Amino acid sequence: MSLNGLNSLYREVILDHSEHPHHKQSLSSATNKITLKNPTCGDVINLEIKLDGDKITDIGFTGEGCTISQSSASMMTDAVLNKTTAESLEMAHIFSDMVMGKEHSQADLDKLGDAAILSSIMQFPARIKCATLCWWALRKSLGDEDDD
């Protein structure tokens, strides 16, 4: 596939997640809830997680934001559903590293599912906060306050 074809595919996936977000819902039985805001562009995410022991058994988000923040939240919820908190936090760190340009193995990037498509966001520094807002919400809601 040509580079233009690949970029077009990536845009289509991002737009699809933004226009038809997965897990965009409130949970009646959430065990963990958090709201984060990106004052730079006005993105707001309300993340709700249901944990059963150490496993994310349900997840939902509400809020408003740009295409990147909404698609990233949709991708993130797909990626972490039915994962343990340790697996989810590892994925959040991989994602944060990835959008900052740090290298990871293909196996690490594969863990992110569709969210790995957002690796090119590092070319647009103003959009990094949009893409990472939901991942920061995940980290904070699971008790990870590490600022790396």
N, C-alpha and C positions, 0 to 999 in steps of 0.2 A: 504494500500500500504506500502511496506517495505521502510525503510530508503534509501536503495540503489536504489529502484525503484523511490522514490521521487527525489533523487539527480539526477538520470538519466533524469527524466522529466524536472527538472530545467535546466540542461545542454542543453537539446534539445530546450527549449524555448529561452534560451540565444543565442544559435547558430542560431536558426531560425531568430531572430531579427537582428543578426549581418549579416547573409548572405542575408537576404531579408528585409532590413530595411524599416519601414513604414515612410512615409513623408520625405524621403531623396530627397530633391528638393529645388531649389531656388524659391522664390516667387516674382512675378513681382509687386505685390501690397502690399509689407510688410510695416507696419507702424513702426515696431521696429526691429532693427538689431544689432547684437553684435557678435564679434569673441573673443573666449577665447582659450588659449593654456595651456597645461600641459607640462611644460618643462622637467619634470621628465622622461616622456616616449614618448613625441612627439605628443600626441593627440591634435587635433585642431578641434574645432567646430565653425561653422558659423551658428548661429541661427537666423531665420527670422520669425516674427510673424505678422499676420494681425489682428488688433483689430477693432471691430465694437462696438463703445462705450466702454463698460467694458468687452466685451466677445471676447475670442480668436476664430475667425472664420476660420482661416487657420494658419498653422504652417509648417515650413520646416527646415531642417538642411542639411548642406554639411560639408565636412571636412574629415579628415582621422584620424584613430586611431585604437586602439586595439579592440578586440572582446567585451570587457566589455564596453568601452566608446561608441561604435557604437550601441550595443544592448540597453544600457541605454537610449541613445538619442531616439531610435525608440520607446521604451516603454514610455518615458516621453511625446513624441509628441502625442502618442495615448491617454495617460491619461489626458492631459490638453486641447485637442481640444474640442471646444464648452463649455469650462468652463469660468467662470468669472476670472478676474485677482486675486481677493481675494481668490477664490477657488484654483487657480493654485499656488499662493504663499503659501497657507496653505499646499498643497501637497508637494511643494519643501521643506518646513521646516520638514514635517513628514519624507520625504525621507532622508534628511540630518541626522536627529535624528536617524532614523532606522539603517543606515549604521555605525553609531557611537556606536550602541548598546543600545540606549535609548529605553525604552519600550513605546509602543503605543497600543491602543485598536485594536481589530481585525477590527472594523468599520473604523478606521483611515487607517489601512493598506489596506483594501479593496478599498479605494479611489485611491490607486496607481495602481490598475490593475496589469498587468504582472510585473511592476517594483518592487512590493513587493518581488518577487523572489530573488532580489539582496540583501536581508537582510543578507545573509551568507557572503557577501563580507567583513564584519567587521573582519572575520577571516584572511583576507589577507590585512593588513594595506597598503601595497604598491599599492593596487588596488582601494582603497577608492577614491582617486582623479580621477581615470579613470571613476568610476561610477557616481561621483557627478559633473563632469565638465559641462554636459548639464544642470543639475538642477541649478548650479550657473549661467550659462548663462541665463536661464529663469528668475531667480531672478533679476539679474542685468538689463536685458532688460525691466523688468517691474518696475524698480525703487527701488527694495528692496536691500539696501546696508548693511543690518544687518548681522554681521559676526557670528551669533550664530551657 
